[in-house]
Amino acid sequence: MDFVSTRRPRPRSQQEFARAQQSIPGGVNSPARAFGAVGGTPVIIERGDGPYLYDVDGHRYIDFIGSWGPHILGHRYPAVIEAITRALDKGTSFGAPCPAEADLAELVIDAVPSIEQVRMVNSGTEAAMSALRAARGYTGRDVVIKFAGCYHGHVDALLVSAGSGALTLGHPSSPGIPKGCTADTLVLEYNDCQQLEEAFAARGSEIACAMLEPVVGNMGLVIPSKEFLTTLQSLCQRHGALLIFDEVMTGFRLAYGGAQSLFGITPDMTALGKIIGGGMPVAAYGGRREIMQKVSPAGPVYQAGTLSGNPIAMASGIATLKSLKQLNPYPRLAEVGDRVSAELSALASKHGLPHTVPHVGSMFTLFFNPEVVTGYRIATKSNTARFARYFHEMLDRGIYLACSQYEACFLSIAHTDQHISEMLTAADEAFAIIAKT
């Protein structure tokens, strides 16, 4: 696919991307940024402010990605910037404990129902990997259940039928992963209770844990059924396996206590990321005290990180969580999500485009797929070529969306009614063009 913008020429972005390709594999430091699923050249961003991104060619975009989720407060939120600036005056990293680590840990424990102790790490991948190791160490078992289309970072044992960049690139697993690393990973269909029953009936005594996104964002937004979540929790409890929620994306976004507080399901362990760092590289994993006491140095399950809990990242996370607790933006964000979903759907219908627009709170996806997407099998029926055209038509109208059909978009408190109206107007124009092609 070769998309060249006529409405918003981006020659400097093209030049910068060509330069980056000489020194960085594919020109990007994460495949999700490469525009591989939609074609064309990635937009090279110079700065962000509130609801906006500005590229190196001087174009402004209303941002509905928010750095893939962290910026629920918008870019450069004053309280977060002030906290980072104050922390910088004291140094960047000490390689030693600092008070801010316990400050952020206490905020997380107070907010998230499942967490009694928490360990800070630097990325969602680290959080998922470490939670998996702790679960295996605690149970003394090896087998792990994951769900097709859920993405838990590039962990060897979990990069099987993964979503996000892996799904976009058409590689549900990756070269370089030995067969032994995934031999104990069972991959089931999301929202399929029968498969759950069969898996636990066959191997229940071997299963250490089941890990899932409680609301999927990495094959597009997929909503769990209540039956699916309660069945999974019941089977884990019955067979002595741990239930792990990967709330890297949903934590502090769908509710202050995450999806688990929204659904009333308390997992044994939780992985967090994105929002808890306020845009800085922060993630965490936590759970019941007796599980976390197995983690080194309290217990034998080893995990470490030189920059984990560094004071700059902690300051950003603390300011973000305190701001969210004070503002409680979730009711308004849910209302905006309702509006976006309903009006996008109405516009697509007006132009005769088969689609669905699932949303939960401040997360949504426009699937060019008439079926309700309940799992990986249905998600992959989506019209990705149509999505690519939609993406570029929106980009040329100043709307910055996720550059893959298989990703969620995110709302922030910086998005006003006017920003939403501008996005919907752009979508109406884009749909009219797509309907003619």
Buried (B, 14 or more C-beta within 10 A) or exposed (E): EEBEBEEBEBEBBBBBBEEBEEEEEBBBEEBBBBBBBBBBBBBBBBEBEBBBBBBBBEBBBBBBBBBBBBBBBBBBBEBBBEBBEEBEEEEEEEEEEBEBBEBBBEBBBEBBBBBBBBBBBBBBBBBBBBBBBBBBBBBEBEBBBBBBBBBBBBBBBBBBBBBBBBBBBEEBBEEEBEEEBBEBBBBBBBBBBEBBEEBBEEBBEBBBBBBBBBBBBBBBBBBBEEEBBBBBBEBBEEBEBBBBBBBBBBBBBBBBBBBBBBBEBBBBBBBBBBBBBBBBBBBBBBBBEEBBBBBEEEBEBEBEBEBBBBBBBBBBBBBBBBBBEEBEBBEBBBEBBEBBBEBBBEBBEEBEBBBBBBBBBBBBBBBBBEEEBBBBBBBBEBBBBBBBBBBBBBBBBBBBBBBBBBBBBBBBBBBEEEBBEBBBEBBBBBBBEBEEE
